[in-house]
């Protein structure tokens, strides 16, 4: 298996090759930041979109129209998009002072995305745990 990292990913996660993960490659992905390619050259129908807290707040506030286009692109490609969030729900609830939007509003938008657009989200306390989860998910 190969983990694919989108060329636009600004802070790529670090993955540890093992008996199943043989390589990590950077290439342009249609949606999301991380996907997997298997030995039979099939690409996973699931893509992870990594979001730092500030990125999440920006995407779900002022950048929502752009983010919605990505959701539509994923749906057109029949790709399940999962938001991998660098932080806990408590971190989000505390908010980001410069964002101008309350954390509870972001949490509510995440729930709406899940219910209306089938876009799940997973919270991670740190980047290594996120990388492990994504790697294990694709296995």
C-alpha positions in Angstrom: 0.0 0.0 0.0 1.1 3.6 -0.8 -0.2 6.6 1.2 -0.7 9.5 -1.2 -0.2 13.0 0.1 -1.6 16.0 -1.9 1.0 18.3 -3.3 -0.8 21.3 -1.7 -0.6 19.9 1.8 1.4 22.4 3.7 2.4 20.4 6.7 2.4 16.7 5.7 2.0 14.1 8.3 4.8 11.5 8.8 4.0 7.9 8.2 6.0 4.9 9.2 6.4 2.3 6.5 5.8 -1.2 7.8 5.0 -4.6 6.1 1.8 -3.2 4.6 2.7 0.5 4.0 5.5 0.3 1.5 5.8 3.9 0.4 4.6 7.5 0.9 4.2 9.6 -2.3 3.3 13.1 -3.0 0.9 13.8 -5.9 -2.0 16.0 -6.8 -5.2 14.5 -5.3 -8.6 15.5 -6.6 -10.0 15.9 -3.1 -8.6 15.8 0.4 -5.0 15.6 1.6 -4.5 11.8 2.2 -5.6 8.8 0.2 -4.2 5.3 -0.3 -3.2 3.3 -3.4 -3.2 -0.4 -3.1 -1.1 -3.1 -4.8 -3.7 -3.6 -7.6 -3.4 0.2 -8.4 -6.9 0.9 -7.0 -7.2 4.2 -5.1 -9.2 4.2 -1.9 -12.7 5.7 -2.2 -11.9 7.5 1.1 -9.9 10.7 1.5 -8.9 12.5 4.7 -8.9 16.3 4.7 -6.5 17.5 7.5 -7.5 20.6 9.3 -5.6 22.6 11.9 -7.9 24.5 14.3 -7.3 27.8 12.5 -7.8 26.1 9.1 -11.1 24.5 10.3 -12.4 27.8 11.6 -11.5 29.5 8.3 -13.0 26.8 6.1 -16.3 26.7 8.0 -16.6 30.5 8.2 -15.3 32.8 5.5 -14.0 29.9 3.3 -17.2 27.9 3.4 -18.2 28.4 -0.3 -14.8 27.1 -1.4 -15.0 24.2 1.1 -18.5 23.4 -0.2 -17.1 23.1 -3.7 -14.6 20.5 -2.4 -17.5 18.6 -0.8 -19.4 18.6 -4.1 -16.3 17.5 -6.0 -15.9 14.6 -3.5 -19.5 13.6 -4.1 -19.1 13.8 -7.8 -16.0 11.5 -7.6 -17.9 9.2 -5.2 -15.1 9.8 -2.6 -16.0 9.7 1.1 -14.4 12.7 2.7 -13.4 12.6 6.4 -12.2 15.6 8.3 -9.1 14.9 10.4 -9.1 17.7 12.9 -5.9 18.6 14.8 -7.5 19.2 18.2 -10.3 18.1 20.5 -13.9 19.2 20.6 -13.0 21.1 23.7 -10.3 23.0 21.8 -12.9 23.9 19.2 -15.4 25.0 21.7 -12.9 27.3 23.3 -12.6 28.9 19.9 -9.9 31.0 18.3 -9.9 34.7 19.3 -9.1 36.1 15.8 -11.7 34.0 14.0 -14.8 36.1 14.9 -16.9 33.0 15.1 -17.8 31.1 18.3 -16.5 27.6 18.7 -19.9 26.1 19.4 -20.9 27.3 15.9 -18.1 25.4 14.4 -19.1 22.3 16.3 -22.7 22.7 15.1 -21.4 23.1 11.5 -19.4 19.9 11.9 -22.6 18.0 12.9 -24.5 19.5 10.0 -21.8 18.4 7.6 -22.0 14.9 8.9 -25.8 14.8 8.7 -26.4 16.6 5.5 -23.3 15.8 3.5 -22.1 12.5 5.1 -18.8 14.1 5.9 -17.5 12.6 9.1 -15.0 14.2 11.4 -12.4 12.7 13.8 -10.6 14.7 16.5 -6.9 14.1 17.3 -4.9 15.3 20.3 -1.7 15.5 18.2 -0.3 14.9 14.7 1.4 11.5 15.4 -1.9 10.0 16.5 -3.6 11.4 13.4 -0.9 9.8 11.2 -1.3 6.4 13.0 -5.1 6.5 12.6 -5.0 7.3 8.9 -2.4 4.6 8.2 -4.4 2.0 10.1 -7.6 3.1 8.5 -6.3 2.4 5.0 -5.0 -1.0 6.0 
